[in-house]
Amino acid sequence: MPDTAFNYYSSNVLNLDSDIKKVRKRIFVFYLARLILFLSVITFFVLYIKFKSNMLFLFFSFTCLALFLYCVKRNLDLAYHEQLLNHKLQVNKDELNFLDHRYHEHDRGDEYNYLNPHLAADFDIFGNGSLFQYLNRCSTRIGKDRFAQNLCASELNEDIIVKKQQAVMELSGKNELAQNFQAYGKFITENGSELSNLQAWLNEEDEKLRLLQISAYIFPIICFTWIALVVFGSFSVNSIIVPIILNLSIIGLNRKRIGKAHSKLGSSAKTFEKYAKLIKLIEDDDFESSFLSELKHKLTNRDKKASQSLKVLFNLLNSFDIRLNIIASFFLNSLLLFDIHIYYRLAKWKKLHQNVVALWFSTLSEFDALISYAAYAFNNQDKVVYPKISDKEFTFQAVEIGHPLLHPTVRVNNTIHFLGTPSVLIVTGANMAGKSTFLRTLSVNLMLAMNGAPVCAKSFEFTPCDIMSSIKIQDSLSNNESYFYAELLRIRDIIDHVKANPRTLVVLDEILRGTNTKDKQLGSLGLLEKLISQNSVVIVATHDLVIGELENKYPDIVTNYCFEVELTNDQLIFDYKLKKGISQKLNASFLMKKMEIIN
């Protein structure tokens, strides 16, 4: 467990606990002050009524009322601050659990399995105990979406990878920013339709509202002029109904489009307000890395910050909600055409920002996703390294590489390297010796590397590439597919992909297990020779020792590695260390005897 990270979070927990207690004391003081002031307002007002000539009591009553309202506001501000501190406290407690690999109550990300089903299943990207569950610190739905998409996609652009590395490295040193971002993010409750509704509204064709704008100013002037004439006796009181009906008629004629806009945007106001606070955190910070600086620059439109523009939108939508109050809506619309004014200002806001809103939220989602990698980098700073991108044809060189999901106390690291194309690594070994975990270790760290994150190794050099795998194949009753046929379909997909995308790492685990031994050997050898002919890079784990003999035919292309098991005092001992050569030891029959399955 990294002492630096552990001490940092532990210290934060103690300090935040202390700060929360102080805030609660202040809240209690203001609560008492509110009670005393409220009673004072009533008391002084009663005394004013009893002693009508003494205006001093009325002055005291209004003074206490002003102080009461101030205390109410301070109470609300302190309550919000207490909630924010509680969020930060929870963030730090969560990180202490993450340090100890206790994270299984967090979001599993199951809904993202569709993004890349084979990759997700083969390398435990989503689900319980998954990479997503361990890494995810996203505060927004769009950030979580972006993070999941990035995990499932290979970034092949070397410049982008290097820029992201620099961004993650910088963010991992800005813990206060990251924790504030997550703490404010905990205020957000989303139904999932806010941004789609906003985008649908932005995509609507612009309306010609010039006449409506003129009406919004002229008719209220007519209405108030009419009221003035009634007051001065020029018009009868009953005639006031004329401008009121006129204004309400204008509202009625535009009711449909006003209602449509309100139904799309009204429920999203609070979410946009909270998004604006997250965006402001980005705007208010200074960044050195080019990637973060570019993200910050994208949050400006016509010299106006995105957070300010979203605050304007939030205020407009809050005002729009007044129409839900029937009495207030009647008076405001009959006198001022209030809904028309708000609708026109919304249309004006849309015209100014419709081409940049999607960019703002895309920027927010990218920043949100980077925080996840930054937290991982900070928490594991003594166990990870930022990888180097190779300028050679194909490179994978890792010293002491381990799986990030394994607790450091049980993690066993290995060193591996393979260069050039074609290249085939055959990994043999007994059951439970670590072959499948090794395949996942290489692939998961490669995914992290292509996202600009550090990897769990002492050193790591790689070539960005696609990853195609066949590990967890499932049959399908609904599609009338057997396990073997499903595996053949997957292998065909891999061959087609490699043909179209030569920079692909192919990862295979115990292929063709759905057929007899002889067919499996012939098919496996034939497949590997096919992939060699396509200039592929392949890692294959197998129990079939015959496959290892392919090294004799292709000594410059095929390399054998293995995981061995030792039998000591009638116990199987696994060291999970990668060794050169073909495995010589088996354990299946021994395990079956130990479990009394066979004699």
VEXVO-277086 format. One line per field, with one value per residue (C-alpha): x, y, z; residue in one letter; residue number from 1. Coordinates in steps of 0.25 Angstrom, whole numbers, padded with zeros to 4 digits. Each point is the difference from the previous one (the first is absolute). Layout:
N
east <- (X,...)
north <- (Y,...)
up <- (Z,...)
resn <- (A,...)
resi <- (NUM,...)
***
This chain:
599
east <- (0000,0006,0004,-0001,-0014,-0004,0005,-0006,-0014,0001,0004,-0012,-0010,0005,0000,-0014,-0006,0005,-0005,-0014,-0001,0003,-0010,-0011,0003,-0002,-0013,-0005,0004,-0007,-0012,-0001,0001,-0011,-0009,0003,-0001,-0013,-0006,0006,-0007,-0014,0003,0004,-0012,-0010,0006,-0001,-0015,-0002,0008,-0004,0008,0013,0007,0012,-0007,-0003,0015,0004,-0010,0005,0015,-0002,-0007,0011,0010,-0009,0000,0015,0002,-0009,0009,0012,-0006,-0003,0014,0006,-0009,0005,0015,-0002,-0006,0012,0010,-0008,0002,0015,0001,-0007,0009,0012,-0006,-0003,0015,0005,-0009,0006,0014,-0004,-0007,-0014,-0008,-0011,-0011,0002,-0006,0003,-0003,-0008,-0008,0013,0002,-0006,0012,0009,-0006,0012,0010,-0008,-0003,0014,0007,-0010,-0002,-0014,-0007,0003,0015,0003,0009,-0011,-0004,0014,0004,-0013,-0001,-0009,-0010,-0009,-0008,0007,0014,-0003,-0005,0013,0009,-0007,0001,0015,0003,-0006,0007,0014,0006,0011,0004,0013,-0001,-0013,0005,0012,-0009,-0009,0012,0004,-0014,-0002,0014,-0004,-0014,0006,0007,-0012,-0008,-0007,-0006,-0004,-0006,-0008,-0005,-0004,-0007,-0008,-0003,-0007,-0011,-0004,-0012,-0003,-0011,0008,-0008,0005,0010,-0008,-0012,0010,0006,-0014,-0004,0013,-0002,-0014,-0001,0002,-0013,-0003,-0004,0002,-0015,-0001,0011,-0007,-0013,0007,0003,-0011,-0012,0005,0002,-0014,-0005,0007,-0005,-0014,0001,0005,-0011,-0010,0007,-0002,-0014,0001,-0004,-0010,0005,-0007,0008,0013,-0005,0003,0016,0000,-0008,0009,0012,-0005,-0004,0014,0005,-0011,0004,0014,-0003,0004,0014,0002,-0005,0009,0012,-0003,-0003,0014,0008,-0008,0004,0015,0003,0006,0009,0005,0003,0009,0006,0004,0007,0009,0003,0004,0010,0007,-0001,0006,0012,0013,0006,0014,-0003,-0005,-0012,-0006,0003,-0007,-0012,-0001,0001,-0012,-0009,0000,-0009,0001,0009,-0011,0002,-0009,-0003,-0005,-0009,-0005,-0004,-0008,-0007,-0003,-0005,-0009,-0005,-0003,-0008,-0007,-0005,-0008,-0011,-0003,-0005,-0014,-0002,0013,0000,-0014,0005,0013,-0005,-0012,0008,0014,-0001,0010,0001,0002,0012,0006,-0002,0006,0012,0002,-0001,0011,0008,-0001,0004,0013,0004,-0006,0013,0008,-0008,0003,0015,-0002,-0006,0010,0011,-0006,-0001,0014,0005,-0009,0006,0014,-0002,-0002,0014,0006,-0006,0006,0013,0001,-0005,0011,0011,0011,-0006,-0002,0007,-0003,0003,0009,-0006,0010,0004,0002,-0009,-0006,0005,-0005,0010,-0004,0009,-0008,-0013,-0012,-0016,-0005,-0012,0008,0003,0015,0002,-0004,0004,0011,0008,0007,0009,-0003,0004,-0003,0004,-0004,-0010,-0004,0002,-0006,0001,-0005,-0003,-0002,-0002,-0008,-0014,-0001,0015,-0003,-0001,-0013,0003,0013,-0008,-0009,0012,0006,-0013,-0005,0013,0000,-0014,0005,0012,-0008,-0009,0012,0000,0012,0001,0003,0014,0015,0001,-0008,0002,-0011,-0006,-0014,-0009,-0014,-0003,-0007,-0003,-0007,0000,-0014,-0009,-0015,-0009,-0014,-0013,-0008,0009,0001,0016,0008,0012,0010,-0008,0000,0015,0002,-0008,0009,0013,-0005,-0003,0014,0006,-0008,0004,0015,-0001,-0006,0008,0014,0003,-0008,0004,-0007,-0003,-0004,-0003,-0002,-0006,-0009,-0002,-0014,0005,0009,0014,0005,-0009,0004,0015,-0001,-0010,0009,0013,-0008,-0005,0013,0007,-0011,0002,0015,-0002,-0008,0012,-0008,0004,-0006,0000,-0006,-0002,-0002,0001,0003,0015,0001,-0003,0013,0007,-0003,0012,0009,-0006,0000,0012,0001,-0015,-0006,0005,-0004,-0003,-0006,-0006,0004,-0005,0008,-0005,0005,-0005,-0012,-0004,0000,0009,-0002,0010,-0007,0014,0002,0011,0006,-0004,-0012,-0006,0003,-0009,-0015,-0009,-0014,0000,0006,-0011,-0010,0006,0001,-0015,-0003,-0006,0008,0008)
north <- (0000,0013,0008,0013,-0002,-0007,0011,0011,-0006,-0004,0015,0005,-0009,0006,0014,-0001,-0007,0012,0010,-0006,0001,0014,0003,-0007,0008,0013,-0006,-0002,0015,0005,-0009,0006,0014,-0002,-0005,0012,0010,-0006,0002,0014,0003,-0004,0006,0014,0000,-0003,0011,0010,-0004,0002,0014,0005,0013,-0006,-0003,-0005,-0014,0000,0003,-0011,-0010,0003,-0001,-0013,-0005,0004,-0007,-0012,-0001,0002,-0012,-0009,0003,-0003,-0013,-0004,0003,-0007,-0012,-0001,0001,-0011,-0009,0004,-0004,-0013,-0003,0003,-0009,-0011,0001,-0001,-0012,-0007,0002,-0006,-0012,0000,0000,-0013,-0005,0000,0006,-0010,0008,0011,0001,-0013,0006,-0012,0009,0002,-0014,0003,0009,-0011,-0013,-0010,0010,0003,-0015,-0005,0011,0003,0014,0001,-0007,-0004,0001,0007,0010,0010,-0002,0002,0012,0008,0013,0007,0010,0002,-0010,0006,-0002,-0014,-0003,0006,-0008,-0013,0003,0003,-0013,-0008,0007,0000,0014,-0001,0014,0001,0015,-0001,-0011,0009,0012,-0008,-0006,0014,0004,-0012,0003,0015,-0004,-0010,0011,0009,-0008,0012,0002,-0014,-0002,0013,-0005,-0013,0007,0010,-0012,-0007,0011,-0004,-0009,-0003,-0007,-0002,0008,0014,0002,-0007,0009,0012,-0005,-0003,0015,0005,-0007,0005,0010,0015,0007,0014,0007,0015,0002,-0007,0008,0013,-0005,-0004,0015,0007,-0007,0001,0015,0001,-0008,0009,0013,-0006,-0002,0014,0006,-0008,0005,0015,-0003,0001,-0015,-0008,-0011,-0010,0003,-0005,-0014,0004,0001,-0012,-0009,0006,-0005,-0013,-0002,0002,-0010,-0010,0001,-0003,-0010,-0013,0004,0006,-0013,-0008,0007,0000,-0015,-0003,0009,0003,-0012,0001,0014,-0005,-0010,0011,0009,-0012,-0002,0015,-0002,-0011,0007,0013,-0009,-0003,0015,0005,-0009,0002,-0012,-0002,-0013,0004,-0010,0006,0014,-0003,-0006,0013,0009,-0008,0005,0015,0005,0015,0003,-0005,-0012,-0012,0000,0014,-0004,-0012,0008,0009,-0012,-0005,0013,0001,-0014,0003,0012,-0009,-0008,0011,-0003,-0013,0009,0003,0013,0006,-0004,0007,0013,0000,-0004,0009,0012,-0002,-0012,-0007,-0013,0007,0008,-0013,-0008,0011,0001,-0015,0001,0011,-0009,-0012,0008,0005,-0014,-0011,-0003,-0001,-0007,-0014,0004,0005,-0013,-0009,0008,-0002,-0015,-0001,0007,-0008,-0013,0005,0001,-0015,-0003,0011,-0006,-0013,0006,0007,-0012,-0009,0010,-0010,-0012,0006,0007,0008,-0008,0004,-0001,-0008,0005,-0014,-0009,-0007,0000,-0005,0000,0000,-0002,-0005,0002,-0004,0000,0013,-0007,-0009,0005,0003,-0010,-0012,0006,-0007,0008,-0005,0005,-0002,0005,-0002,0008,0000,-0007,-0011,-0004,-0011,-0003,-0013,-0001,-0014,-0005,-0008,0004,0012,0003,0014,-0001,0008,0010,0003,0002,0010,0007,0003,0004,0009,0007,0003,0006,0009,0004,0004,0009,0007,-0006,-0006,-0015,-0010,-0003,0005,0004,-0002,0003,-0003,0002,0005,-0010,-0006,-0012,-0012,-0012,-0013,-0004,-0001,-0006,-0002,-0009,0006,-0008,0011,0001,-0015,0001,-0011,0004,-0005,0007,0013,-0001,-0002,0013,0007,-0005,0004,0014,0001,-0005,0010,0011,-0003,0000,0014,0005,-0006,0008,-0010,-0008,-0014,-0006,-0015,-0008,-0016,0001,-0010,-0007,-0004,-0011,-0013,0000,-0003,0010,0011,-0002,0000,0012,0008,-0002,0003,0013,0004,-0002,0008,0012,-0001,0001,0012,0006,0000,0002,-0011,-0005,-0013,-0008,-0015,-0013,-0007,-0002,-0004,0015,0003,-0008,0011,0007,-0011,0004,0015,0003,0015,0002,-0009,0000,-0009,0004,-0008,0001,-0012,-0007,-0007,-0012,0002,-0008,-0005,0015,0007,0013,0011,0011,0006,0004,0000,-0009,-0003,-0013,-0010,-0004,-0014,-0002,-0003,0001,-0004,-0015,0004,0011,-0010,-0011,0011,0003,-0014,0000,-0011,-0011)
up <- (0000,-0004,0013,-0007,-0005,0013,0009,-0010,0001,0015,0003,-0008,0007,0013,-0004,-0007,0012,0008,-0010,0000,0015,-0001,-0011,0008,0012,-0008,-0006,0014,0004,-0012,0003,0014,-0006,-0010,0011,0009,-0011,-0005,0014,0001,-0014,0006,0014,-0006,-0009,0011,0008,-0012,-0001,0015,0000,-0014,0002,0003,-0014,0007,0002,-0015,-0003,0009,-0006,-0014,0004,0007,-0013,-0009,0010,0000,-0015,0000,0010,-0009,-0012,0009,0005,-0014,-0005,0012,-0002,-0014,0004,0010,-0011,-0009,0012,0002,-0015,0001,0012,-0007,-0012,0009,0008,-0014,-0004,0012,-0003,-0015,0006,0007,-0013,0007,-0011,-0003,0005,-0011,-0014,-0008,-0014,-0005,-0009,-0009,-0003,-0014,-0004,-0003,0005,-0002,0005,0012,0004,-0003,0008,0011,-0004,0006,0011,0014,0003,-0014,-0005,-0001,0014,0005,-0008,-0001,0007,-0010,0006,-0012,-0009,-0012,0006,0004,-0015,-0005,0010,-0004,-0015,0002,0007,-0011,-0011,-0005,-0001,-0011,-0002,0008,0001,0007,0010,0004,0002,0009,0007,0004,0003,0010,0006,0003,0005,0009,0007,0001,0011,0005,-0013,-0003,0014,-0001,-0014,0006,0012,-0008,-0010,0011,0000,-0014,-0002,-0014,-0007,-0012,-0010,0004,-0011,-0011,0003,-0001,-0012,-0007,0004,-0006,-0013,-0002,-0012,0004,0001,-0005,0013,-0003,0000,0013,0006,-0004,0006,0013,0002,-0006,0006,0014,-0002,-0005,0012,0010,-0008,0001,0015,0002,-0008,0009,0012,-0005,-0003,-0016,-0001,0008,0010,-0008,-0013,0006,-0004,-0015,0001,0009,-0010,-0011,0007,0004,-0014,-0005,0011,-0005,-0015,0004,0011,-0008,-0003,0013,0007,-0009,0004,0014,0000,-0006,0008,0013,0008,-0004,0007,0013,-0008,-0009,0012,0006,-0013,0000,0013,-0005,-0012,0008,0008,-0014,-0004,0013,0000,-0007,-0008,-0006,-0009,-0014,0001,0013,-0006,-0013,0008,0008,-0012,-0006,0012,-0006,-0010,-0005,0012,0009,0009,-0001,0015,-0001,-0013,0007,0012,-0009,-0005,0014,0004,-0012,0002,0015,-0004,-0010,0011,0006,-0011,0009,0011,-0006,0008,-0003,-0014,-0002,0005,-0006,-0014,0000,0004,-0006,-0010,0009,-0007,-0013,0005,0006,-0013,-0008,0009,-0001,-0015,0000,0009,-0009,-0012,0007,0005,-0008,-0007,0012,0011,-0005,0001,0014,0005,-0008,0006,0014,-0003,-0004,0013,0008,-0006,0002,0015,0001,-0006,0009,0013,-0005,-0002,0013,0008,-0007,-0002,0006,-0009,-0013,-0012,-0011,-0013,-0011,-0015,-0009,-0013,-0005,-0009,0012,0014,0014,0010,0015,0012,0013,-0006,0009,0000,0006,0005,0009,0014,0001,0011,-0009,-0014,-0007,-0011,-0012,-0011,-0014,-0014,-0014,-0012,-0015,-0009,-0001,0014,0008,0015,0005,0015,0005,0014,0010,0004,0010,-0003,-0005,-0015,-0001,0010,-0008,-0013,0008,0006,-0013,-0007,0012,0001,-0015,0001,0011,-0007,-0013,0009,0005,0014,0007,0000,0011,-0003,0003,-0015,-0012,-0015,-0010,-0014,0000,-0006,-0001,0009,-0005,0009,0002,0015,0005,-0011,0002,-0007,-0004,0001,-0006,-0012,-0001,0002,0006,0008,-0011,-0011,0009,0001,-0014,-0003,0009,-0006,-0014,0006,0005,-0013,-0008,0010,-0001,-0015,0000,0012,0000,0013,0009,0012,0000,0013,0001,0011,-0001,-0014,-0007,0014,-0006,-0008,0001,0003,-0014,-0006,0010,-0003,-0015,0001,0010,-0008,-0013,0006,0005,-0013,-0007,0010,-0002,-0015,0003,0007,0013,0014,0009,0014,0003,0012,-0001,0008,-0013,0000,-0014,-0004,0006,-0010,-0010,0005,-0008,-0013,0002,0010,-0003,0001,0011,0014,0012,0014,0011,0014,0009,0012,0011,0009,0014,0012,-0008,-0003,-0013,0001,-0011,-0001,-0012,-0006,-0015,-0005,-0014,-0007,0000,0013,0004,0012,0001,0012,-0005,0005,0013,0003,-0004,0010,0011,-0002,0000,-0014,-0004,0007)
resn <- (M,P,D,T,A,F,N,Y,Y,S,S,N,V,L,N,L,D,S,D,I,K,K,V,R,K,R,I,F,V,F,Y,L,A,R,L,I,L,F,L,S,V,I,T,F,F,V,L,Y,I,K,F,K,S,N,M,L,F,L,F,F,S,F,T,C,L,A,L,F,L,Y,C,V,K,R,N,L,D,L,A,Y,H,E,Q,L,L,N,H,K,L,Q,V,N,K,D,E,L,N,F,L,D,H,R,Y,H,E,H,D,R,G,D,E,Y,N,Y,L,N,P,H,L,A,A,D,F,D,I,F,G,N,G,S,L,F,Q,Y,L,N,R,C,S,T,R,I,G,K,D,R,F,A,Q,N,L,C,A,S,E,L,N,E,D,I,I,V,K,K,Q,Q,A,V,M,E,L,S,G,K,N,E,L,A,Q,N,F,Q,A,Y,G,K,F,I,T,E,N,G,S,E,L,S,N,L,Q,A,W,L,N,E,E,D,E,K,L,R,L,L,Q,I,S,A,Y,I,F,P,I,I,C,F,T,W,I,A,L,V,V,F,G,S,F,S,V,N,S,I,I,V,P,I,I,L,N,L,S,I,I,G,L,N,R,K,R,I,G,K,A,H,S,K,L,G,S,S,A,K,T,F,E,K,Y,A,K,L,I,K,L,I,E,D,D,D,F,E,S,S,F,L,S,E,L,K,H,K,L,T,N,R,D,K,K,A,S,Q,S,L,K,V,L,F,N,L,L,N,S,F,D,I,R,L,N,I,I,A,S,F,F,L,N,S,L,L,L,F,D,I,H,I,Y,Y,R,L,A,K,W,K,K,L,H,Q,N,V,V,A,L,W,F,S,T,L,S,E,F,D,A,L,I,S,Y,A,A,Y,A,F,N,N,Q,D,K,V,V,Y,P,K,I,S,D,K,E,F,T,F,Q,A,V,E,I,G,H,P,L,L,H,P,T,V,R,V,N,N,T,I,H,F,L,G,T,P,S,V,L,I,V,T,G,A,N,M,A,G,K,S,T,F,L,R,T,L,S,V,N,L,M,L,A,M,N,G,A,P,V,C,A,K,S,F,E,F,T,P,C,D,I,M,S,S,I,K,I,Q,D,S,L,S,N,N,E,S,Y,F,Y,A,E,L,L,R,I,R,D,I,I,D,H,V,K,A,N,P,R,T,L,V,V,L,D,E,I,L,R,G,T,N,T,K,D,K,Q,L,G,S,L,G,L,L,E,K,L,I,S,Q,N,S,V,V,I,V,A,T,H,D,L,V,I,G,E,L,E,N,K,Y,P,D,I,V,T,N,Y,C,F,E,V,E,L,T,N,D,Q,L,I,F,D,Y,K,L,K,K,G,I,S,Q,K,L,N,A,S,F,L,M,K,K,M,E,I,I,N)
resi <- (1,2,3,4,5,6,7,8,9,10,11,12,13,14,15,16,17,18,19,20,21,22,23,24,25,26,27,28,29,30,31,32,33,34,35,36,37,38,39,40,41,42,43,44,45,46,47,48,49,50,51,52,53,54,55,56,57,58,59,60,61,62,63,64,65,66,67,68,69,70,71,72,73,74,75,76,77,78,79,80,81,82,83,84,85,86,87,88,89,90,91,92,93,94,95,96,97,98,99,100,101,102,103,104,105,106,107,108,109,110,111,112,113,114,115,116,117,118,119,120,121,122,123,124,125,126,127,128,129,130,131,132,133,134,135,136,137,138,139,140,141,142,143,144,145,146,147,148,149,150,151,152,153,154,155,156,157,158,159,160,161,162,163,164,165,166,167,168,169,170,171,172,173,174,175,176,177,178,179,180,181,182,183,184,185,186,187,188,189,190,191,192,193,194,195,196,197,198,199,200,201,202,203,204,205,206,207,208,209,210,211,212,213,214,215,216,217,218,219,220,221,222,223,224,225,226,227,228,229,230,231,232,233,234,235,236,237,238,239,240,241,242,243,244,245,246,247,248,249,250,251,252,253,254,255,256,257,258,259,260,261,262,263,264,265,266,267,268,269,270,271,272,273,274,275,276,277,278,279,280,281,282,283,284,285,286,287,288,289,290,291,292,293,294,295,296,297,298,299,300,301,302,303,304,305,306,307,308,309,310,311,312,313,314,315,316,317,318,319,320,321,322,323,324,325,326,327,328,329,330,331,332,333,334,335,336,337,338,339,340,341,342,343,344,345,346,347,348,349,350,351,352,353,354,355,356,357,358,359,360,361,362,363,364,365,366,367,368,369,370,371,372,373,374,375,376,377,378,379,380,381,382,383,384,385,386,387,388,389,390,391,392,393,394,395,396,397,398,399,400,401,402,403,404,405,406,407,408,409,410,411,412,413,414,415,416,417,418,419,420,421,422,423,424,425,426,427,428,429,430,431,432,433,434,435,436,437,438,439,440,441,442,443,444,445,446,447,448,449,450,451,452,453,454,455,456,457,458,459,460,461,462,463,464,465,466,467,468,469,470,471,472,473,474,475,476,477,478,479,480,481,482,483,484,485,486,487,488,489,490,491,492,493,494,495,496,497,498,499,500,501,502,503,504,505,506,507,508,509,510,511,512,513,514,515,516,517,518,519,520,521,522,523,524,525,526,527,528,529,530,531,532,533,534,535,536,537,538,539,540,541,542,543,544,545,546,547,548,549,550,551,552,553,554,555,556,557,558,559,560,561,562,563,564,565,566,567,568,569,570,571,572,573,574,575,576,577,578,579,580,581,582,583,584,585,586,587,588,589,590,591,592,593,594,595,596,597,598,599)
***
